Amino acid sequence: MILVFDTYYYNDNAKTICLSFEDWNKEDCFNVYSETISGIEEYVSGEFYKRELPCILSLISQIDLDKVHVIIIDGFVYLNDNNKYGLGAYLYDALNKEIPVIGVAKRDFASINKNREVVFRGISQNPLFITSVGIDLKTASERIKEMNGEFRIPTLLKEVDRLTREK
C-alpha cells in the first residue's frame, strides 16, 4: 500500500488527509482517511515539521502500517545536501526507519542541490522536486513521474490537496 499525506491549515485548525492506494498508475482506486485537529500552533520558519508531523502521526495511527510500502508527503525529506532533516526525515525516524518516505515539493529549496531530483511531468515547464529516504532517489523520482495524470501534479496528489481544502 502507498500512502500520500497533505495538511491544510485554517484558523488554529489543521485538516490532514491521507489517500491509500496500491498502484502507482491508477487514479480511481483509493481510500480516504481524514482528521481535523484544533489548537495548532503558528508556523515557525525552519520548523515546519513541528507543525505538520503531529498531524500526520495522529492520522497514521488509524492505518495498519504493516501493509504500507512507502509514504509520500507534500514537502522535502531533507533541507540541504548535508541531510538536514525536513518533514520527511522526521517522519521516517518517527516510524522507526521502517517505511520509505518520498517528498514531493512544488517549489525548490535553495540549499539543496545534489540530494534531490527535478522531475518534469506532462507538458509543464515547471518541475517537481523529489527527495527521499529509505528508497533510492532515482527510483522515487521514477515512481512519481509514472503516477497517473497528464499534468505537472499527479492526479492523486491533486486529489489529496483538494480534499484538505474541502469544508
Phi and psi in degrees as GROMACS dihedral restraints (atoms count N, CA, C in turn):
[ dihedral_restraints ]
;  ai    aj    ak    al  type     phi  dphi    fc
    3     4     5     6     1  -112.5    20    10
    4     5     6     7     1   136.6    20    10
    6     7     8     9     1  -116.7    20    10
    7     8     9    10     1   141.9    20    10
    9    10    11    12     1  -129.1    20    10
   10    11    12    13     1   131.5    20    10
   12    13    14    15     1  -118.1    20    10
   13    14    15    16     1   146.8    20    10
   15    16    17    18     1  -152.1    20    10
   16    17    18    19     1   151.6    20    10
   18    19    20    21     1  -131.7    20    10
   19    20    21    22     1   138.9    20    10
   21    22    23    24     1  -119.4    20    10
   22    23    24    25     1   134.7    20    10
   24    25    26    27     1  -107.7    20    10
   25    26    27    28     1   135.7    20    10
   27    28    29    30     1  -150.9    20    10
   28    29    30    31     1   137.5    20    10
   30    31    32    33     1    51.1    20    10
   31    32    33    34     1  -123.3    20    10
   33    34    35    36     1  -112.1    20    10
   34    35    36    37     1    30.0    20    10
   36    37    38    39     1  -111.8    20    10
   37    38    39    40     1   155.9    20    10
   39    40    41    42     1  -133.4    20    10
   40    41    42    43     1   122.4    20    10
   42    43    44    45     1  -104.2    20    10
   43    44    45    46     1   117.3    20    10
   45    46    47    48     1  -109.8    20    10
   46    47    48    49     1   133.9    20    10
   48    49    50    51     1  -121.2    20    10
   49    50    51    52     1   141.8    20    10
   51    52    53    54     1  -127.4    20    10
   52    53    54    55     1   130.8    20    10
   54    55    56    57     1  -105.6    20    10
   55    56    57    58     1   135.6    20    10
   57    58    59    60     1  -114.9    20    10
   58    59    60    61     1   137.5    20    10
   60    61    62    63     1  -152.7    20    10
   61    62    63    64     1   166.5    20    10
   63    64    65    66     1  -106.5    20    10
   64    65    66    67     1   -28.1    20    10
   66    67    68    69     1  -120.5    20    10
   67    68    69    70     1   123.7    20    10
   69    70    71    72     1   -58.3    20    10
   70    71    72    73     1   -27.3    20    10
   72    73    74    75     1   -98.6    20    10
   73    74    75    76     1    -0.2    20    10
   75    76    77    78     1  -106.0    20    10
   76    77    78    79     1   151.7    20    10
   78    79    80    81     1  -121.7    20    10
   79    80    81    82     1    -0.9    20    10
   81    82    83    84     1  -119.2    20    10
   82    83    84    85     1     3.7    20    10
   84    85    86    87     1  -119.8    20    10
   85    86    87    88     1    91.8    20    10
   87    88    89    90     1  -150.1    20    10
   88    89    90    91     1   159.2    20    10
   90    91    92    93     1  -110.6    20    10
   91    92    93    94     1   151.0    20    10
   93    94    95    96     1  -116.5    20    10
   94    95    96    97     1   131.4    20    10
   96    97    98    99     1  -117.6    20    10
   97    98    99   100     1   141.1    20    10
   99   100   101   102     1  -143.9    20    10
  100   101   102   103     1   146.5    20    10
  102   103   104   105     1  -157.3    20    10
  103   104   105   106     1   138.1    20    10
  105   106   107   108     1  -117.4    20    10
  106   107   108   109     1   129.5    20    10
  108   109   110   111     1  -116.6    20    10
  109   110   111   112     1   136.1    20    10
  111   112   113   114     1   -99.4    20    10
  112   113   114   115     1   164.4    20    10
  114   115   116   117     1    79.2    20    10
  115   116   117   118     1    28.9    20    10
  117   118   119   120     1   -75.8    20    10
  118   119   120   121     1   134.7    20    10
  120   121   122   123     1   -76.4    20    10
  121   122   123   124     1   160.3    20    10
  123   124   125   126     1   -64.6    20    10
  124   125   126   127     1   154.3    20    10
  126   127   128   129     1   -67.0    20    10
  127   128   129   130     1   135.2    20    10
  129   130   131   132     1  -117.0    20    10
  130   131   132   133     1   123.4    20    10
  132   133   134   135     1   -53.2    20    10
  133   134   135   136     1   131.3    20    10
  135   136   137   138     1    83.0    20    10
  136   137   138   139     1    -3.0    20    10
  138   139   140   141     1  -131.3    20    10
  139   140   141   142     1    35.2    20    10
  141   142   143   144     1   -54.3    20    10
  142   143   144   145     1   -39.1    20    10
  144   145   146   147     1   -57.8    20    10
  145   146   147   148     1   -31.5    20    10
  147   148   149   150     1   -65.9    20    10
  148   149   150   151     1   -25.4    20    10
  150   151   152   153     1   -87.1    20    10
  151   152   153   154     1   -43.0    20    10
  153   154   155   156     1   -92.0    20    10
  154   155   156   157     1   -34.1    20    10
  156   157   158   159     1   -56.8    20    10
  157   158   159   160     1   -45.0    20    10
  159   160   161   162     1   -59.8    20    10
  160   161   162   163     1   -33.7    20    10
  162   163   164   165     1   -66.1    20    10
  163   164   165   166     1   -46.0    20    10
  165   166   167   168     1   -64.2    20    10
  166   167   168   169     1   -46.5    20    10
  168   169   170   171     1   -64.1    20    10
  169   170   171   172     1   -35.1    20    10
  171   172   173   174     1   -65.0    20    10
  172   173   174   175     1   -46.8    20    10
  174   175   176   177     1   -69.5    20    10
  175   176   177   178     1   -38.3    20    10
  177   178   179   180     1   -65.1    20    10
  178   179   180   181     1   -20.3    20    10
  180   181   182   183     1   -66.4    20    10
  181   182   183   184     1   -14.5    20    10
  183   184   185   186     1   -85.9    20    10
  184   185   186   187     1    -3.2    20    10
  186   187   188   189     1  -115.7    20    10
  187   188   189   190     1   140.1    20    10
  189   190   191   192     1   -75.9    20    10
  190   191   192   193     1   102.1    20    10
  192   193   194   195     1   -72.2    20    10
  193   194   195   196     1   -13.9    20    10
  195   196   197   198     1   -63.0    20    10
  196   197   198   199     1   -21.2    20    10
  198   199   200   201     1   -98.6    20    10
  199   200   201   202     1    -2.0    20    10
  201   202   203   204     1   -89.4    20    10
  202   203   204   205     1   129.3    20    10
  204   205   206   207     1   -98.0    20    10
  205   206   207   208     1   -32.2    20    10
  207   208   209   210     1  -161.2    20    10
  208   209   210   211     1   152.3    20    10
  210   211   212   213     1  -121.4    20    10
  211   212   213   214     1   137.3    20    10
  213   214   215   216     1  -111.6    20    10
  214   215   216   217     1   132.3    20    10
  216   217   218   219     1  -119.9    20    10
  217   218   219   220     1   158.7    20    10
  219   220   221   222     1   -90.0    20    10
  220   221   222   223     1    98.8    20    10
  222   223   224   225     1   145.6    20    10
  223   224   225   226     1  -161.5    20    10
  225   226   227   228     1  -107.5    20    10
  226   227   228   229     1   148.6    20    10
  228   229   230   231     1   -81.8    20    10
  229   230   231   232     1   -49.4    20    10
  231   232   233   234     1  -120.2    20    10
  232   233   234   235     1   152.1    20    10
  234   235   236   237     1  -104.5    20    10
  235   236   237   238     1    -7.4    20    10
  237   238   239   240     1  -155.3    20    10
  238   239   240   241     1   179.5    20    10
  240   241   242   243     1   -79.7    20    10
  241   242   243   244     1    -1.6    20    10
  243   244   245   246     1  -101.9    20    10
  244   245   246   247     1    17.4    20    10
  246   247   248   249     1    61.7    20    10
  247   248   249   250     1    37.8    20    10
  249   250   251   252     1   -63.9    20    10
  250   251   252   253     1   127.2    20    10
  252   253   254   255     1   -60.8    20    10
  253   254   255   256     1   136.0    20    10
  255   256   257   258     1  -115.1    20    10
  256   257   258   259     1  -172.1    20    10
  258   259   260   261     1   -51.6    20    10
  259   260   261   262     1   -46.5    20    10
  261   262   263   264     1   -61.9    20    10
  262   263   264   265     1   -40.4    20    10
  264   265   266   267     1   -68.1    20    10
  265   266   267   268     1   -39.4    20    10
  267   268   269   270     1   -64.6    20    10
  268   269   270   271     1   -38.7    20    10
  270   271   272   273     1   -64.8    20    10
  271   272   273   274     1   -45.3    20    10
  273   274   275   276     1   -55.9    20    10
  274   275   276   277     1   -46.9    20    10
  276   277   278   279     1   -63.2    20    10
  277   278   279   280     1   -42.4    20    10
  279   280   281   282     1   -63.0    20    10
  280   281   282   283     1   -25.1    20    10
  282   283   284   285     1   -99.2    20    10
  283   284   285   286     1    27.1    20    10
  285   286   287   288     1    57.7    20    10
  286   287   288   289     1    29.5    20    10
  288   289   290   291     1    56.0    20    10
  289   290   291   292     1    32.4    20    10
  291   292   293   294     1  -101.2    20    10
  292   293   294   295     1   -20.8    20    10
  294   295   296   297     1  -123.7    20    10
  295   296   297   298     1   120.1    20    10
  297   298   299   300     1   -58.6    20    10
  298   299   300   301     1   149.0    20    10
  300   301   302   303     1  -126.7    20    10
  301   302   303   304     1   132.7    20    10
  303   304   305   306     1  -113.8    20    10
  304   305   306   307     1   127.3    20    10
  306   307   308   309     1   -99.0    20    10
  307   308   309   310     1   131.2    20    10
  309   310   311   312     1  -122.0    20    10
  310   311   312   313     1   114.5    20    10
  312   313   314   315     1  -116.1    20    10
  313   314   315   316     1   144.1    20    10
  315   316   317   318     1   -88.1    20    10
  316   317   318   319     1   -21.1    20    10
  318   319   320   321     1  -120.4    20    10
  319   320   321   322     1   146.0    20    10
  321   322   323   324     1   -72.9    20    10
  322   323   324   325     1   159.2    20    10
  324   325   326   327     1  -120.0    20    10
  325   326   327   328     1   119.0    20    10
  327   328   329   330     1   -57.3    20    10
  328   329   330   331     1   -28.6    20    10
  330   331   332   333     1   -93.4    20    10
  331   332   333   334     1    10.0    20    10
  333   334   335   336     1  -126.3    20    10
  334   335   336   337     1   124.9    20    10
  336   337   338   339     1  -127.0    20    10
  337   338   339   340     1   -53.3    20    10
  339   340   341   342     1   -87.3    20    10
  340   341   342   343     1   -21.4    20    10
  342   343   344   345     1   -97.6    20    10
  343   344   345   346     1    31.2    20    10
  345   346   347   348     1  -148.4    20    10
  346   347   348   349     1   153.6    20    10
  348   349   350   351     1  -111.6    20    10
  349   350   351   352     1   146.5    20    10
  351   352   353   354     1  -103.4    20    10
  352   353   354   355     1   123.8    20    10
  354   355   356   357     1  -120.2    20    10
  355   356   357   358     1   126.8    20    10
  357   358   359   360     1  -104.1    20    10
  358   359   360   361     1   134.8    20    10
  360   361   362   363     1  -125.6    20    10
  361   362   363   364     1   148.4    20    10
  363   364   365   366     1    58.8    20    10
  364   365   366   367     1  -144.0    20    10
  366   367   368   369     1   -99.2    20    10
  367   368   369   370     1     8.4    20    10
  369   370   371   372     1   -65.8    20    10
  370   371   372   373     1   140.1    20    10
  372   373   374   375     1   -90.8    20    10
  373   374   375   376     1    -4.4    20    10
  375   376   377   378     1  -100.5    20    10
  376   377   378   379     1   124.2    20    10
  378   379   380   381     1   -85.3    20    10
  379   380   381   382     1   169.3    20    10
  381   382   383   384     1  -104.4    20    10
  382   383   384   385     1   151.5    20    10
  384   385   386   387     1  -114.6    20    10
  385   386   387   388     1   118.5    20    10
  387   388   389   390     1  -108.6    20    10
  388   389   390   391     1   133.0    20    10
  390   391   392   393     1  -131.1    20    10
  391   392   393   394     1   160.6    20    10
  393   394   395   396     1  -157.5    20    10
  394   395   396   397     1   161.5    20    10
  396   397   398   399     1  -146.0    20    10
  397   398   399   400     1   138.2    20    10
  399   400   401   402     1    82.0    20    10
  400   401   402   403     1    -2.3    20    10
  402   403   404   405     1  -147.1    20    10
  403   404   405   406     1   139.0    20    10
  405   406   407   408     1   -54.3    20    10
  406   407   408   409     1   135.4    20    10
  408   409   410   411     1   -60.5    20    10
  409   410   411   412     1   -41.3    20    10
  411   412   413   414     1   -66.1    20    10
  412   413   414   415     1   -39.8    20    10
  414   415   416   417     1   -64.3    20    10
  415   416   417   418     1   -44.5    20    10
  417   418   419   420     1   -59.5    20    10
  418   419   420   421     1   -44.1    20    10
  420   421   422   423     1   -63.4    20    10
  421   422   423   424     1   -41.7    20    10
  423   424   425   426     1   -63.2    20    10
  424   425   426   427     1   -39.9    20    10
  426   427   428   429     1   -61.0    20    10
  427   428   429   430     1   -45.1    20    10
  429   430   431   432     1   -66.4    20    10
  430   431   432   433     1   -40.3    20    10
  432   433   434   435     1   -63.0    20    10
  433   434   435   436     1   -36.7    20    10
  435   436   437   438     1   -85.1    20    10
  436   437   438   439     1    -4.9    20    10
  438   439   440   441     1   -61.1    20    10
  439   440   441   442     1   151.2    20    10
  441   442   443   444     1   -63.5    20    10
  442   443   444   445     1   146.0    20    10
  444   445   446   447     1   127.6    20    10
  445   446   447   448     1   134.7    20    10
  447   448   449   450     1   -90.3    20    10
  448   449   450   451     1    -3.8    20    10
  450   451   452   453     1  -107.8    20    10
  451   452   453   454     1  -177.2    20    10
  453   454   455   456     1   -54.5    20    10
  454   455   456   457     1   -48.9    20    10
  456   457   458   459     1   -93.7    20    10
  457   458   459   460     1   124.4    20    10
  459   460   461   462     1   -55.5    20    10
  460   461   462   463     1   148.4    20    10
  462   463   464   465     1   -54.1    20    10
  463   464   465   466     1   -45.8    20    10
  465   466   467   468     1   -69.5    20    10
  466   467   468   469     1   -28.9    20    10
  468   469   470   471     1   -72.3    20    10
  469   470   471   472     1   -35.1    20    10
  471   472   473   474     1   -65.1    20    10
  472   473   474   475     1   -41.1    20    10
  474   475   476   477     1   -64.4    20    10
  475   476   477   478     1   -43.5    20    10
  477   478   479   480     1   -64.5    20    10
  478   479   480   481     1   -37.9    20    10
  480   481   482   483     1   -64.4    20    10
  481   482   483   484     1   -44.9    20    10
  483   484   485   486     1   -60.6    20    10
  484   485   486   487     1   -44.3    20    10
  486   487   488   489     1   -65.5    20    10
  487   488   489   490     1   -32.1    20    10
  489   490   491   492     1   -65.9    20    10
  490   491   492   493     1   -31.0    20    10
  492   493   494   495     1   -88.7    20    10
  493   494   495   496     1   -10.0    20    10
  495   496   497   498     1   -74.0    20    10
  496   497   498   499     1   133.2    20    10
